[in-house]
Amino acid sequence: MGFKEWIIPQDKIFFDLIEKESHLVLKAAEAFKEMLKDYSNSAKKREEIKKLEHTCDGILHEIFAKLNRSFIAPFDHEDITKLVSLYDDVLDLIDSVSNKMHLFKIEIPDNTMIKSSQIISSMCMELDSALKQIRKIKEEQIRRTFMEVHKLENEMDDVVDNAIAKLFNEKDPVKIIILKELYENLELITDRCEDVCLVIQDIVIKNA
């Protein structure tokens, strides 16, 4: 059975909700990038990210509720659950890092944080573009998306590895612990983005 044959009119809501979730994650990633670009507005952006995270939780619960009531979905129930849960993790982690920066009293974001936020935003743009086309996306398109996401994830690995290596030139152990945790959490966001892309790729291949 082809992917199009899986789609029935009453299941349009699943695609709509997945696209809404993706839009919220992208907005959070962009807000995080803007927060680090102009840290004087960090409180406002942190609150914006928190609101997006709460809205996304509501969409996640709606998807799960509809899955529990429906025997037919545009693709496998387990794949939908995995996709939306992993992408919710991305937003949760963005919210967590923005909050930790406040709690750890980061006064000025360093270049590693700024560069990381740009990479995260770019990855979320790629994923949002793919999810907007998931009703008709082709294997070749998702392969290109995966290659770009994978390239960005590798770039993030290099940024964080170099930053952590330089950290040990610091003399303040508390600063080392704080920054290492923040860097590793930023890297974890990109790992989750790559996981989301792999799930999208699996869905497209299975339902092509």
N, C-alpha and C positions, 0 to 999 in steps of 0.2 A: 504494500500500500504506500502510495506517495505521500509526501508531507501535506500537500494541499487537501488530500482526501481526509486527513485527520481533522481538518478545520470545519466546524459546523457553526452556524450563526450564533447560537446561544453561548458558545465558548469564547466569543470575542472578548468577553470581560476579562479572561485570564491574560490575554495579550495586553489589554489596556492597563491592567493593574501592574504587570511586569514593567511596562514602559513607564508608568508613573513612578514606580520604585526607582528605576534607573535614573529618571530625571531628578529625583530628590538626592540621590547619591552624587550625581554630577554637580548639582547646586551646592552641596556640602563641600565637595572637593574644591570648587571654585571659590567658595567663601573662605576656606582654609588658606588657599593660595593668596587671596586678597588680604587676609588677616596678617600673614607674614610679610607681605609686601609693604603694608602700612600698619605697623603694630600699634599705632596710637588708637586704632579703632578695634583693638582685640576684644574688648568686652562685648561690643555690639555684634561682632562676627561670631564670637563664641556662643552667644545667645541664639543667633540665627541658626548655627549648626545644631544646637540642642533642640530647637523647634523642629528642624528638618528630621532629626533622629526620631522624635516622638511621632511625627506624621508618618514616617516610614514604618515604624512599629505597627501603626494602625493598619496600613496597607498589608503588611505581612500577616497580621491576624485575619484580615478579610480574605486573603488568598487561601490560608489554611482552612478557614471556615467553609469556603466554597469547595475546596478539594474534598473535604469530609462529607459534603452533601452531594457530590457529583461522581458518577461512575465513569463519565466521559469527559476527557480534557484534551486540549490540543496536542499534548504529548504526555508521556508517562508521569504519573503523580509523583513518583520518587524524584524524577529529574526536575520537576517544577520546585519541589520542596528544597532540593539541594541548591538549585540556582538562586532562588530568592533568599535563602538563609545565608549563603555565602556572601551575596551582595549586601545584605543587611549588616553582616560583619564588617564590611568595608566602611560603612557609615558609622557604625558603633566605634570602630577604631579611630576614625577621624575625630569624632566627638571626644573620645578618651584622650587622645594626644593633645587636642586643643585645651582640654581641661587640665591636664597634667602640666602644660606649659604655664598655666596660671598658678596652679598649686606650688610648683617648683620655683615660682617667682622669676621666670625668664624675662629679663628686661628688654633685651634686643635679640631677635632671632639671628642665628649665625648662618653662614652661607650654606651649610649642609641642610639645615631646616628649610631654607628658602628654596634651594634646588630640589629637595625632596618633594615639597608641596607642588612644584611645577611638574615634576614627573607624575605624581599621583593624579593631578588634574588632567594631564595628557592621556593617562591610562583610562580614566573614567570617561573621557570624551570618546575614545575608541570603543569602549564597551557600550556606551549609550547609543552610538551610531549602529553597532551591530544589533542591539536589542530592538531598536526601532524598525529593523528590517527582518526580525526573526520570523515573521509570517511567511516571508518569501526568500530568505537569505540562501545563498548558494554556498556549496562547499569551498569553492575557490575564494569567495569573499571572506569567509570566516578564517581561512588559512592566512590570508593577508592580514586580517585583524590580529590573529594569534602571533604572527611574526613580529608585528609592531609592538604588541603588548609584551612579548618575550624580550624584545630588544630594550624596551624601557625598563623592564624588571632587572635585566643584566646591568643596565646603566645605574640603577638604584643600588644594586649590590656593590658596584665599584665605589659609588659616592659614600656609602655607609662604611665599607671596609676601610677606605682611606681615612675617613673621619675618626673611626675608632682607633686606628693605628696611631694617629696624631694625638689622640686623647691622652695616651700614656706618657706624653711629654709634660702633661699638667702636673702640678705639685699638690693641688687640692683634691684629696680623695673623694670628697662629697660631690664636687663638680664632675669628676670622672663618672661616678655612679649615676648621677642625674642625667647627664648628657648621653651616656651609653644606653640607658633605658629609653630615652626619647628617640635616639637614632634607631634602635632595634624595633621599636613600635612603628616608626615610620616605614621601615623596611617590611614589616609584617603587613602593612596596608597593601603594598605592591604585590606581595605574595598572594594575598587574598584576591586581588584583581586578576592575577594570572589564573588562579583556581576558577574564578567565574568564567573566564574566557575558555578554559578547558571544558567546562560543563556545557557552554553554548556550542562548542565544537562537537561534542558528543551528541547533543540533541539534534543538530543539523545533519550529522552523518547518519544517525539512526533513523531519521525520518525523511531522508532525501528520496 
